[in-house]
Amino acid sequence: MSISGIPNCSLIKLKSFKETHRGCLSFADAQADIPFMIKRVFWIYDVPDNASRGGHANWKCTEAIFPLSGSFDIYVDDGEYFKTYHLDKANEGIVIPAGVWCLLTNFEKGTVCFVASDEEYSPDYYVDDYEEYLKNLQCK
């Protein structure tokens, strides 16, 4: 499901199989369920009360973000359109394209957030000051 106004930013729902006696299984195939080739994965956990993660944009990489357990809110902003989503299902996530600001907040205790990226980590492409982010958008 596309997020109104933000190009290439979308909610995604992965296939999920539930067996009463064995639990649930979800999976994602790169370039099919996740709309890019995955080069890096990381996960966020043990986030203290009232702490946030993200608070930046990356000019080069696209990410797919999922709550493997627990829940959190994610604010997305492309300088023109913005919206906050509550993620609380392990098989439902959001694709954040390059150049979109995101901020993760309101982590439920015990939450594990999983992130798949189409680029390896490089600090060179991050902007973590919102005013600088907006200035850079105006120059593009």
MISE-598139 format. One line per field, with one value per atom (N, C-alpha, C, O): residue number from 1; x negated, y negated, z; residue in three letters; atom name. Coordinates in nm, 4 decimals. Each point is the difference from the previous one (the first is absolute). Layout:
// residues N
nr <- c(NUM:...)
east <- c(X:...)
north <- c(Y:...)
up <- c(Z:...)
rest <- c(ala:...)
atom <- c(CA:...)
END
This chain:
// residues 140
nr <- c(1:1:1:1:2:2:2:2:3:3:3:3:4:4:4:4:5:5:5:5:6:6:6:6:7:7:7:7:8:8:8:8:9:9:9:9:10:10:10:10:11:11:11:11:12:12:12:12:13:13:13:13:14:14:14:14:15:15:15:15:16:16:16:16:17:17:17:17:18:18:18:18:19:19:19:19:20:20:20:20:21:21:21:21:22:22:22:22:23:23:23:23:24:24:24:24:25:25:25:25:26:26:26:26:27:27:27:27:28:28:28:28:29:29:29:29:30:30:30:30:31:31:31:31:32:32:32:32:33:33:33:33:34:34:34:34:35:35:35:35:36:36:36:36:37:37:37:37:38:38:38:38:39:39:39:39:40:40:40:40:41:41:41:41:42:42:42:42:43:43:43:43:44:44:44:44:45:45:45:45:46:46:46:46:47:47:47:47:48:48:48:48:49:49:49:49:50:50:50:50:51:51:51:51:52:52:52:52:53:53:53:53:54:54:54:54:55:55:55:55:56:56:56:56:57:57:57:57:58:58:58:58:59:59:59:59:60:60:60:60:61:61:61:61:62:62:62:62:63:63:63:63:64:64:64:64:65:65:65:65:66:66:66:66:67:67:67:67:68:68:68:68:69:69:69:69:70:70:70:70:71:71:71:71:72:72:72:72:73:73:73:73:74:74:74:74:75:75:75:75:76:76:76:76:77:77:77:77:78:78:78:78:79:79:79:79:80:80:80:80:81:81:81:81:82:82:82:82:83:83:83:83:84:84:84:84:85:85:85:85:86:86:86:86:87:87:87:87:88:88:88:88:89:89:89:89:90:90:90:90:91:91:91:91:92:92:92:92:93:93:93:93:94:94:94:94:95:95:95:95:96:96:96:96:97:97:97:97:98:98:98:98:99:99:99:99:100:100:100:100:101:101:101:101:102:102:102:102:103:103:103:103:104:104:104:104:105:105:105:105:106:106:106:106:107:107:107:107:108:108:108:108:109:109:109:109:110:110:110:110:111:111:111:111:112:112:112:112:113:113:113:113:114:114:114:114:115:115:115:115:116:116:116:116:117:117:117:117:118:118:118:118:119:119:119:119:120:120:120:120:121:121:121:121:122:122:122:122:123:123:123:123:124:124:124:124:125:125:125:125:126:126:126:126:127:127:127:127:128:128:128:128:129:129:129:129:130:130:130:130:131:131:131:131:132:132:132:132:133:133:133:133:134:134:134:134:135:135:135:135:136:136:136:136:137:137:137:137:138:138:138:138:139:139:139:139:140:140:140:140)
east <- c(-0.0855:0.0855:-0.0896:-0.0846:0.1036:-0.0798:0.0405:0.1169:-0.2137:0.0266:0.0266:-0.0856:0.2018:0.0440:-0.1022:-0.0390:-0.0033:-0.0854:-0.1486:-0.0757:0.0298:-0.1446:-0.0360:0.0319:-0.0984:-0.0339:-0.0841:-0.0945:0.1291:-0.0716:0.0009:-0.0671:0.1400:0.0139:0.1292:0.1069:-0.1166:0.1195:0.0035:-0.1032:0.2234:0.0202:-0.0031:0.0527:-0.1146:-0.0038:0.0467:-0.0244:0.0915:0.0472:-0.0588:0.0212:-0.0953:-0.0629:0.0958:0.0944:-0.1210:0.0791:-0.0221:-0.1096:0.2144:-0.0076:0.0782:0.1108:-0.1686:0.0657:0.0118:-0.0971:0.2170:0.0235:0.0469:0.0944:-0.1632:0.0400:0.0218:-0.0905:0.2075:0.0372:-0.1017:-0.0336:-0.0155:-0.0918:-0.1472:-0.0851:0.0525:-0.1402:-0.0282:-0.1164:0.2188:-0.0220:0.0042:0.0533:-0.1097:0.0055:-0.1365:-0.1038:0.1065:-0.1203:0.0281:0.1004:-0.1887:0.0058:-0.1357:-0.1007:0.0980:-0.1258:0.0052:0.1067:-0.2249:-0.0104:-0.1076:-0.1098:0.1421:-0.0968:-0.0454:0.0816:-0.2151:-0.0543:0.0465:0.0093:0.0192:0.0459:0.1383:0.0469:0.0187:0.1378:0.0855:0.0798:-0.0965:0.0740:-0.0652:0.0690:-0.2001:-0.0771:-0.0433:-0.0659:0.1008:-0.0187:-0.1425:-0.0191:-0.0803:-0.1386:-0.0873:0.0425:-0.1655:-0.0969:-0.0580:-0.0495:0.0560:-0.0442:-0.1516:-0.0556:-0.0109:-0.1453:-0.0374:-0.1122:0.2068:-0.0318:0.1273:0.1066:-0.1175:0.1111:-0.0507:-0.1161:0.2041:-0.0312:0.1297:0.1082:-0.1190:0.1183:-0.0246:-0.1127:0.2211:-0.0023:0.0801:0.1102:-0.1639:0.0699:-0.0462:-0.0962:0.1650:-0.0298:-0.0014:-0.0836:0.1752:0.0094:0.0596:0.1082:-0.1759:0.0516:0.1314:0.0305:0.0458:0.1237:-0.0275:-0.1011:0.1906:-0.0047:-0.1178:-0.0225:-0.0526:-0.1102:0.0522:0.1040:-0.1768:0.0366:-0.1204:-0.1136:0.1407:-0.1047:0.0247:0.1061:-0.2018:0.0145:-0.0271:-0.1064:0.2037:-0.0207:-0.0998:-0.0860:0.0994:-0.0902:0.0612:0.1051:-0.1726:0.0281:-0.1323:-0.1072:0.1156:-0.1177:0.0219:0.1001:-0.1923:0.0159:-0.0200:0.0352:-0.0910:-0.0351:0.0781:0.0293:0.0052:0.0556:0.1507:0.0584:0.0010:0.1397:0.0029:-0.0836:0.1806:0.0114:0.1420:0.0969:-0.0871:0.1283:-0.0066:-0.0938:0.1941:-0.0030:0.1198:0.1134:-0.1390:0.1039:-0.0131:-0.1118:0.2224:-0.0054:0.0062:0.1083:-0.2209:0.0020:0.0776:0.0652:-0.0730:0.0845:0.0244:-0.0818:0.1935:0.0327:0.0530:0.0539:-0.0703:0.0542:-0.0763:-0.0708:0.0870:-0.0558:0.0734:0.0714:-0.0897:0.0528:-0.1150:-0.1140:0.1454:-0.1010:0.0578:0.1049:-0.1772:0.0356:-0.0823:-0.1226:0.1893:-0.0688:0.0333:0.1118:-0.2114:0.0143:-0.0927:-0.1196:0.1749:-0.0834:-0.0184:-0.0408:0.0709:-0.0126:0.1275:0.0160:0.0750:0.1290:0.1158:0.0929:-0.0997:0.1017:-0.0606:-0.1189:0.2005:-0.0480:0.1163:0.1165:-0.1516:0.1012:-0.0684:-0.1167:0.1903:-0.0482:0.0806:0.1226:-0.1934:0.0624:-0.0349:-0.1098:0.2030:-0.0228:-0.0221:0.0877:-0.2041:-0.0316:0.0021:-0.0695:0.1499:0.0141:0.0213:0.0369:-0.0600:0.0138:-0.1309:-0.0527:-0.0001:-0.1316:-0.0046:-0.1080:0.2218:0.0009:0.0418:0.0258:-0.0189:0.0350:-0.1066:-0.0367:-0.0118:-0.1052:0.0188:0.1059:-0.2108:0.0046:-0.1320:-0.1072:0.1167:-0.1169:-0.0254:0.0875:-0.2078:-0.0415:-0.1023:-0.1125:0.1489:-0.0955:-0.1091:0.0129:-0.1193:-0.1087:0.0567:0.0884:-0.1405:0.0391:0.1231:0.0449:0.0116:0.1172:-0.0443:-0.0698:0.1105:-0.0298:0.0856:0.1180:-0.1752:0.0815:-0.0464:-0.1174:0.2136:-0.0240:0.0859:0.1213:-0.1836:0.0700:0.0146:-0.0983:0.2223:0.0293:0.0991:0.0488:-0.0210:0.1026:-0.0223:0.0920:-0.2152:-0.0324:0.0653:-0.0190:0.0948:0.0540:-0.1166:-0.0929:0.0986:-0.1053:-0.0144:0.0995:-0.2216:-0.0274:0.0066:-0.0119:0.0304:0.0102:-0.1330:-0.1067:0.1159:-0.1137:0.0399:0.0965:-0.1714:0.0229:-0.1060:-0.1195:0.1629:-0.0896:-0.0037:0.1038:-0.2251:-0.0161:-0.0853:-0.1076:0.1582:-0.0757:-0.0309:0.0868:-0.2093:-0.0445:-0.0586:-0.0551:0.0678:-0.0580:-0.1430:-0.0585:0.0015:-0.1370:-0.0725:0.0626:-0.1935:-0.0802:-0.0065:0.0229:-0.0537:-0.0031:-0.1124:-0.1133:0.1467:-0.0984:0.0541:0.1088:-0.1808:0.0484:0.0058:0.0622:-0.1262:-0.0082:0.1347:0.0135:0.0846:0.1276:0.1112:0.1137:-0.1441:0.1009:0.0075:-0.1017:0.2213:0.0205:0.0883:0.1093:-0.1566:0.0758:0.0456:0.0416:-0.0497:0.0536:0.1149:-0.0202:0.1408:0.1195:-0.0051:0.0402:-0.0881:-0.0087:-0.0980:0.0261:-0.1382:-0.0965:0.0631:-0.0206:0.0976:0.0711:0.0906:-0.0020:0.0813:0.0912:-0.0768:0.0418:-0.1532:-0.0829:-0.0537:0.0000:-0.0460:-0.0524:0.1082:-0.0278:0.1498:0.1100:0.0250:0.0280:-0.0379:0.0241:-0.1064:0.0255:-0.1440:-0.1085:0.0091:-0.0693:0.1517:0.0095:0.0877:0.0185)
north <- c(0.1176:-0.1176:-0.1234:-0.0165:-0.0684:-0.1213:-0.1017:-0.0089:-0.0669:-0.1061:-0.1266:-0.0457:-0.0096:-0.1148:-0.1133:-0.0475:0.0055:-0.1156:0.0261:-0.0811:0.1890:0.0260:0.1080:0.1170:-0.1543:0.0976:0.1153:-0.0210:0.1406:0.1240:0.0369:0.0957:-0.1675:0.0350:0.0796:-0.0488:0.1706:0.0846:0.0935:0.0383:-0.0034:0.1033:0.1331:0.0121:0.0885:0.1324:0.1043:-0.0106:0.1106:0.1101:0.1280:0.0333:0.0377:0.1242:0.1169:-0.0068:0.1129:0.1215:0.0535:-0.0095:0.0650:0.0537:0.1303:0.0096:0.0888:0.1290:0.0306:-0.0111:0.0497:0.0285:0.1434:0.0446:0.0264:0.1350:-0.0015:-0.0340:0.0700:-0.0072:0.0672:-0.0542:0.1700:0.0755:-0.0376:0.0462:-0.1302:-0.0333:-0.1491:-0.0400:-0.0426:-0.1440:-0.0565:0.0620:-0.1799:-0.0730:-0.0056:0.0060:-0.0176:-0.0145:-0.1049:0.0076:-0.1048:-0.0991:-0.0011:0.0371:-0.0794:-0.0056:-0.1123:-0.0515:0.0145:-0.1029:0.0407:0.0399:-0.0503:0.0229:-0.1351:-0.0864:0.0699:-0.1249:-0.0172:0.0966:-0.2177:-0.0428:0.0537:-0.0229:0.0929:0.0434:-0.0614:-0.0901:0.1386:-0.0555:-0.1288:-0.0960:0.0945:-0.1200:-0.0550:0.0713:-0.1956:-0.0480:-0.0417:-0.0918:0.1587:-0.0301:0.1169:0.0854:-0.0821:0.1010:-0.0427:-0.1118:0.2001:-0.0305:0.0149:0.1051:-0.2131:0.0023:-0.0009:0.0356:-0.0769:-0.0127:0.0168:-0.0464:0.1122:0.0080:-0.0381:0.0236:-0.0825:-0.0263:-0.0010:-0.0079:0.0160:-0.0014:-0.0895:-0.0161:-0.0415:-0.0938:0.0638:0.0497:-0.0505:0.0617:-0.0653:-0.0768:0.1076:-0.0571:-0.1525:-0.0624:0.0031:-0.1457:-0.0488:0.0446:-0.1344:-0.0495:-0.0768:-0.0499:0.0416:-0.0784:-0.1414:-0.0609:0.0101:-0.1364:-0.0285:-0.1154:0.2174:-0.0197:0.0147:0.0616:-0.1182:0.0129:0.0507:-0.0054:0.0542:0.0450:-0.0677:-0.0587:0.0666:-0.0681:-0.1476:-0.0384:-0.0442:-0.1438:-0.0470:-0.0840:0.1404:-0.0339:0.0380:0.0637:-0.1037:0.0477:0.0504:-0.0443:0.1355:0.0488:-0.0288:0.0424:-0.1135:-0.0422:0.1140:-0.0135:0.1260:0.1066:0.1300:0.0676:-0.0304:0.1343:0.0005:-0.0952:0.2069:0.0304:0.1072:0.0904:-0.1003:0.0976:0.0546:-0.0686:0.1924:0.0616:0.0276:0.0639:-0.1124:0.0028:0.0778:-0.0255:0.1219:0.0863:0.0119:0.0011:0.0078:0.0327:0.1528:0.0579:0.0065:0.1458:0.0431:0.1045:-0.1862:0.0198:-0.1374:-0.0907:0.0756:-0.1278:-0.0990:0.0384:-0.1669:-0.1031:-0.1312:-0.0211:-0.0659:-0.1349:-0.0839:0.0525:-0.1839:-0.0932:-0.0434:-0.0119:-0.0116:-0.0517:-0.1202:0.0071:-0.1167:-0.1255:-0.0093:0.0104:-0.0299:-0.0152:-0.1364:-0.0494:-0.0113:-0.1386:-0.0206:0.0276:-0.0761:-0.0281:-0.1497:-0.0421:-0.0381:-0.1446:-0.0677:-0.1212:0.2007:-0.0528:0.0749:-0.0611:0.1925:0.0852:0.0713:0.0320:-0.0069:0.0727:0.0765:-0.0369:0.1440:0.0814:0.0882:0.0360:-0.0018:0.0929:0.1294:-0.0026:0.1157:0.1321:0.0761:-0.0139:0.0938:0.0888:0.1400:0.0553:0.0013:0.1342:0.0963:-0.0206:0.1262:0.0952:0.1444:0.0849:-0.0561:0.1366:0.0394:-0.0744:0.1910:0.0426:0.0165:-0.0062:0.0269:0.0186:-0.1266:0.0053:-0.1189:-0.1257:-0.1045:-0.0223:-0.0407:-0.0991:-0.1155:-0.0174:-0.0611:-0.1192:-0.0125:0.0270:-0.0679:-0.0267:-0.1502:-0.0796:0.0421:-0.1398:-0.0226:0.0490:-0.1223:-0.0226:-0.0993:-0.0743:0.0743:-0.0957:-0.1413:-0.0324:-0.0515:-0.1399:-0.0303:-0.1146:0.2147:-0.0219:0.0025:0.0917:-0.1924:-0.0111:0.1005:0.0159:0.0524:0.0888:-0.0073:-0.0221:0.0414:-0.0029:0.1090:0.0038:0.0843:0.1083:-0.0359:-0.0334:0.0404:-0.0378:0.0982:0.0922:-0.1147:0.0758:0.1509:0.0769:-0.0366:0.1428:0.0683:-0.0413:0.1445:0.0840:0.0791:0.0390:-0.0161:0.0774:0.1367:0.0685:-0.0295:0.1296:-0.0002:0.1057:-0.2214:-0.0082:0.0323:-0.0392:0.1111:0.0233:-0.0524:0.0471:-0.1444:-0.0621:0.0525:-0.0082:0.0617:0.0561:-0.0928:-0.0473:0.0213:-0.0887:0.0693:0.0524:-0.0533:0.0480:-0.1212:-0.0844:0.0755:-0.1152:0.0443:0.1094:-0.1962:0.0316:-0.0506:0.0109:-0.0665:-0.0497:0.0407:0.0209:-0.0102:0.0195:-0.1335:-0.1058:0.1113:-0.1218:-0.0926:0.0431:-0.1710:-0.1048:-0.1276:-0.0439:-0.0169:-0.1228:-0.1188:-0.1017:0.1140:-0.1110:-0.0438:-0.1137:0.2010:-0.0301:-0.0356:-0.0218:0.0154:-0.0304:-0.1491:-0.0693:0.0210:-0.1345:0.0171:0.0560:-0.1044:0.0192:-0.1312:-0.0031:-0.1045:-0.1292:-0.0340:-0.0162:0.0056:-0.0173:-0.1290:0.0002:-0.1088:-0.1259:0.0128:-0.0502:0.1175:0.0247:0.0886:-0.0221:0.1223:0.0877:-0.0816:0.0180:-0.1077:-0.0816:-0.0903:-0.0175:-0.0396:-0.0834:0.0809:-0.0465:0.1685:0.0870:0.0373:0.0107:0.0091:0.0311:-0.1155:0.0227:-0.1438:-0.1169:-0.0138:-0.0601:0.1147:-0.0089:0.1066:-0.0098:0.1098:0.1114:-0.0346:0.0823)
up <- c(0.0000:0.0000:0.0000:0.0879:-0.1857:-0.0110:0.1061:0.0375:0.0099:0.0962:-0.0794:-0.0758:0.0930:-0.0775:0.0035:0.1066:-0.2253:-0.0118:0.0026:-0.0534:0.1122:0.0086:-0.1018:0.0212:-0.1323:-0.1033:0.0540:0.0761:-0.1155:0.0324:0.1482:0.0389:0.0435:0.1409:0.0118:-0.0366:0.0874:0.0006:0.1197:0.0551:-0.0173:0.1007:-0.0726:-0.1106:0.1727:-0.0608:0.1000:0.1202:-0.1727:0.0828:-0.0572:-0.1166:0.2007:-0.0406:0.0194:0.0787:-0.1517:0.0171:0.1408:0.0553:0.0007:0.1350:0.0055:-0.0529:0.1165:0.0149:0.1484:0.0748:-0.0330:0.1411:0.0158:-0.0652:0.1539:0.0381:0.1501:0.0761:-0.0344:0.1408:0.0908:0.1054:-0.1438:0.0863:-0.0201:0.0760:-0.1779:-0.0246:-0.0074:-0.0039:0.0019:-0.0046:-0.1405:-0.0920:0.0770:-0.1267:-0.0670:0.0658:-0.1979:-0.0795:-0.1063:-0.0707:0.0597:-0.1074:-0.0682:0.0603:-0.1853:-0.0734:-0.1012:-0.0335:-0.0147:-0.1032:-0.0987:0.0387:-0.1657:-0.1060:-0.0543:-0.0323:0.0229:-0.0547:-0.1434:-0.0758:0.0404:-0.1313:-0.0360:-0.1115:0.2018:-0.0222:0.1106:-0.0257:0.1482:0.1140:0.0499:0.0341:-0.0301:0.0313:-0.1359:-0.0756:0.0423:-0.1373:-0.0369:-0.0797:0.1371:-0.0344:0.0425:0.0778:-0.1296:0.0406:0.1351:0.0144:0.0826:0.1361:0.0100:-0.0318:0.0769:0.0208:0.1470:0.0360:0.0506:0.1426:0.0804:-0.0406:0.1539:0.0948:0.1383:0.0337:0.0452:0.1403:0.0774:-0.0583:0.1899:0.0835:0.1194:0.0467:0.0012:0.1125:0.1119:-0.0232:0.1438:0.1133:0.1296:0.0008:0.1085:0.1317:-0.0016:0.0655:-0.1396:-0.0059:0.1324:0.0381:0.0323:0.1290:-0.0173:-0.1083:0.2164:-0.0011:-0.0504:0.0352:-0.1166:-0.0536:-0.0926:-0.0364:-0.0023:-0.0945:-0.1429:-0.0236:-0.0693:-0.1406:-0.0786:0.0470:-0.1665:-0.0918:-0.1344:-0.0217:-0.0667:-0.1278:0.0211:0.0487:-0.0857:0.0101:-0.1044:0.0269:-0.1477:-0.1085:-0.1349:-0.0072:-0.0964:-0.1350:-0.0569:0.0412:-0.1344:-0.0698:-0.1483:-0.0576:-0.0030:-0.1392:-0.0979:-0.1171:0.1619:-0.0937:0.0193:-0.0986:0.2211:0.0201:0.0244:0.0516:-0.0912:0.0266:0.1072:0.0003:0.0919:0.1081:0.0084:-0.0324:0.0763:0.0352:0.1495:0.0476:0.0272:0.1464:0.0518:-0.0403:0.1312:0.0554:0.1514:0.0515:0.0203:0.1429:0.0158:-0.0076:0.0290:0.0149:0.1231:0.0009:0.1028:0.1184:0.0605:-0.0155:0.0839:0.0602:-0.1024:-0.1038:0.1348:-0.0884:0.0163:0.0985:-0.1970:0.0039:-0.1028:-0.0855:0.0948:-0.0981:-0.0892:0.0448:-0.1721:-0.0919:-0.0737:-0.0640:0.0757:-0.0659:-0.1273:0.0042:-0.1176:-0.1285:-0.0580:0.0143:-0.0806:-0.0451:-0.1198:0.0083:-0.1194:-0.1171:-0.0231:-0.1083:0.2105:-0.0104:-0.0465:0.0142:-0.0701:-0.0437:0.0659:0.0529:-0.0569:0.0616:0.1197:0.0002:0.1018:0.1161:0.0622:-0.0149:0.0846:0.0664:0.1039:-0.0150:0.1199:0.1016:-0.0108:-0.0102:0.0127:-0.0054:0.1262:0.0539:-0.0076:0.1141:-0.0565:-0.0665:0.0928:-0.0479:0.1176:0.0995:-0.1113:0.1108:-0.0444:0.0811:-0.2098:-0.0508:-0.0665:-0.0827:0.1183:-0.0487:-0.1512:-0.0589:-0.0048:-0.1451:-0.0755:-0.1202:0.1902:-0.0647:0.0300:0.1153:-0.2207:0.0157:-0.0948:-0.0602:0.0481:-0.0831:-0.0765:0.0542:-0.1792:-0.0823:0.0031:-0.0341:0.0751:0.0068:-0.1109:0.0100:-0.1158:-0.1080:0.0382:0.0973:-0.1749:0.0205:-0.0007:-0.0793:0.1690:0.0050:0.0830:0.0027:0.0658:0.0857:0.1456:0.0431:0.0314:0.1431:0.0750:-0.0312:0.1297:0.0841:0.1450:0.0297:0.0585:0.1439:0.0631:-0.0209:0.0975:0.0683:0.1473:0.0661:-0.0140:0.1382:0.0623:-0.0654:0.1920:0.0732:-0.0062:-0.0279:0.0543:0.0005:0.1195:0.1143:-0.1415:0.1060:0.0614:-0.0707:0.2005:0.0668:-0.0669:-0.0240:-0.0055:-0.0617:-0.1521:-0.0621:0.0016:-0.1463:-0.0669:0.0471:-0.1572:-0.0879:-0.1377:-0.0601:0.0116:-0.1304:-0.0963:0.0283:-0.1412:-0.1009:-0.1205:-0.0463:-0.0045:-0.1150:-0.1064:0.0289:-0.1535:-0.1156:-0.0873:-0.0222:-0.0269:-0.0771:-0.1334:-0.0119:-0.0881:-0.1303:-0.0151:-0.1078:0.2154:-0.0018:0.1280:0.1040:-0.1127:0.1198:0.0747:-0.0588:0.1869:0.0813:-0.0438:-0.0219:0.0096:-0.0222:0.0618:-0.0372:0.1302:0.0632:-0.0964:0.0306:-0.1457:-0.0949:-0.0575:-0.0452:0.0465:-0.0655:0.0984:-0.0417:0.1706:0.1011:0.0276:-0.0001:0.0236:0.0530:0.1234:-0.0087:0.1235:0.1239:0.0628:0.1158:-0.1927:0.0429:-0.0946:-0.1203:0.1760:-0.0835:-0.0823:-0.1163:0.1737:-0.0746:-0.1173:-0.1093:0.1329:-0.1076:-0.1074:-0.1194:0.1623:-0.0933:-0.0915:-0.1217:0.1799:-0.0802:-0.0966:-0.1144:0.1591:-0.0883:-0.1174:-0.1140:0.1431:-0.1062:-0.1003:-0.1195:0.1659:-0.0909:-0.0973:-0.1178:0.1661:-0.0849:-0.1079:-0.1043:0.1278:-0.0969:-0.1085:-0.1012:0.1198:-0.0958:-0.1173:-0.0896)
rest <- c(met:met:met:met:ser:ser:ser:ser:ile:ile:ile:ile:ser:ser:ser:ser:gly:gly:gly:gly:ile:ile:ile:ile:pro:pro:pro:pro:asn:asn:asn:asn:cys:cys:cys:cys:ser:ser:ser:ser:leu:leu:leu:leu:ile:ile:ile:ile:lys:lys:lys:lys:leu:leu:leu:leu:lys:lys:lys:lys:ser:ser:ser:ser:phe:phe:phe:phe:lys:lys:lys:lys:glu:glu:glu:glu:thr:thr:thr:thr:his:his:his:his:arg:arg:arg:arg:gly:gly:gly:gly:cys:cys:cys:cys:leu:leu:leu:leu:ser:ser:ser:ser:phe:phe:phe:phe:ala:ala:ala:ala:asp:asp:asp:asp:ala:ala:ala:ala:gln:gln:gln:gln:ala:ala:ala:ala:asp:asp:asp:asp:ile:ile:ile:ile:pro:pro:pro:pro:phe:phe:phe:phe:met:met:met:met:ile:ile:ile:ile:lys:lys:lys:lys:arg:arg:arg:arg:val:val:val:val:phe:phe:phe:phe:trp:trp:trp:trp:ile:ile:ile:ile:tyr:tyr:tyr:tyr:asp:asp:asp:asp:val:val:val:val:pro:pro:pro:pro:asp:asp:asp:asp:asn:asn:asn:asn:ala:ala:ala:ala:ser:ser:ser:ser:arg:arg:arg:arg:gly:gly:gly:gly:gly:gly:gly:gly:his:his:his:his:ala:ala:ala:ala:asn:asn:asn:asn:trp:trp:trp:trp:lys:lys:lys:lys:cys:cys:cys:cys:thr:thr:thr:thr:glu:glu:glu:glu:ala:ala:ala:ala:ile:ile:ile:ile:phe:phe:phe:phe:pro:pro:pro:pro:leu:leu:leu:leu:ser:ser:ser:ser:gly:gly:gly:gly:ser:ser:ser:ser:phe:phe:phe:phe:asp:asp:asp:asp:ile:ile:ile:ile:tyr:tyr:tyr:tyr:val:val:val:val:asp:asp:asp:asp:asp:asp:asp:asp:gly:gly:gly:gly:glu:glu:glu:glu:tyr:tyr:tyr:tyr:phe:phe:phe:phe:lys:lys:lys:lys:thr:thr:thr:thr:tyr:tyr:tyr:tyr:his:his:his:his:leu:leu:leu:leu:asp:asp:asp:asp:lys:lys:lys:lys:ala:ala:ala:ala:asn:asn:asn:asn:glu:glu:glu:glu:gly:gly:gly:gly:ile:ile:ile:ile:val:val:val:val:ile:ile:ile:ile:pro:pro:pro:pro:ala:ala:ala:ala:gly:gly:gly:gly:val:val:val:val:trp:trp:trp:trp:cys:cys:cys:cys:leu:leu:leu:leu:leu:leu:leu:leu:thr:thr:thr:thr:asn:asn:asn:asn:phe:phe:phe:phe:glu:glu:glu:glu:lys:lys:lys:lys:gly:gly:gly:gly:thr:thr:thr:thr:val:val:val:val:cys:cys:cys:cys:phe:phe:phe:phe:val:val:val:val:ala:ala:ala:ala:ser:ser:ser:ser:asp:asp:asp:asp:glu:glu:glu:glu:glu:glu:glu:glu:tyr:tyr:tyr:tyr:ser:ser:ser:ser:pro:pro:pro:pro:asp:asp:asp:asp:tyr:tyr:tyr:tyr:tyr:tyr:tyr:tyr:val:val:val:val:asp:asp:asp:asp:asp:asp:asp:asp:tyr:tyr:tyr:tyr:glu:glu:glu:glu:glu:glu:glu:glu:tyr:tyr:tyr:tyr:leu:leu:leu:leu:lys:lys:lys:lys:asn:asn:asn:asn:leu:leu:leu:leu:gln:gln:gln:gln:cys:cys:cys:cys:lys:lys:lys:lys)
atom <- c(N:CA:C:O:N:CA:C:O:N:CA:C:O:N:CA:C:O:N:CA:C:O:N:CA:C:O:N:CA:C:O:N:CA:C:O:N:CA:C:O:N:CA:C:O:N:CA:C:O:N:CA:C:O:N:CA:C:O:N:CA:C:O:N:CA:C:O:N:CA:C:O:N:CA:C:O:N:CA:C:O:N:CA:C:O:N:CA:C:O:N:CA:C:O:N:CA:C:O:N:CA:C:O:N:CA:C:O:N:CA:C:O:N:CA:C:O:N:CA:C:O:N:CA:C:O:N:CA:C:O:N:CA:C:O:N:CA:C:O:N:CA:C:O:N:CA:C:O:N:CA:C:O:N:CA:C:O:N:CA:C:O:N:CA:C:O:N:CA:C:O:N:CA:C:O:N:CA:C:O:N:CA:C:O:N:CA:C:O:N:CA:C:O:N:CA:C:O:N:CA:C:O:N:CA:C:O:N:CA:C:O:N:CA:C:O:N:CA:C:O:N:CA:C:O:N:CA:C:O:N:CA:C:O:N:CA:C:O:N:CA:C:O:N:CA:C:O:N:CA:C:O:N:CA:C:O:N:CA:C:O:N:CA:C:O:N:CA:C:O:N:CA:C:O:N:CA:C:O:N:CA:C:O:N:CA:C:O:N:CA:C:O:N:CA:C:O:N:CA:C:O:N:CA:C:O:N:CA:C:O:N:CA:C:O:N:CA:C:O:N:CA:C:O:N:CA:C:O:N:CA:C:O:N:CA:C:O:N:CA:C:O:N:CA:C:O:N:CA:C:O:N:CA:C:O:N:CA:C:O:N:CA:C:O:N:CA:C:O:N:CA:C:O:N:CA:C:O:N:CA:C:O:N:CA:C:O:N:CA:C:O:N:CA:C:O:N:CA:C:O:N:CA:C:O:N:CA:C:O:N:CA:C:O:N:CA:C:O:N:CA:C:O:N:CA:C:O:N:CA:C:O:N:CA:C:O:N:CA:C:O:N:CA:C:O:N:CA:C:O:N:CA:C:O:N:CA:C:O:N:CA:C:O:N:CA:C:O:N:CA:C:O:N:CA:C:O:N:CA:C:O:N:CA:C:O:N:CA:C:O:N:CA:C:O:N:CA:C:O:N:CA:C:O:N:CA:C:O:N:CA:C:O:N:CA:C:O:N:CA:C:O:N:CA:C:O:N:CA:C:O:N:CA:C:O:N:CA:C:O:N:CA:C:O:N:CA:C:O:N:CA:C:O:N:CA:C:O:N:CA:C:O:N:CA:C:O:N:CA:C:O:N:CA:C:O:N:CA:C:O:N:CA:C:O:N:CA:C:O:N:CA:C:O:N:CA:C:O:N:CA:C:O:N:CA:C:O:N:CA:C:O:N:CA:C:O:N:CA:C:O:N:CA:C:O:N:CA:C:O)
END
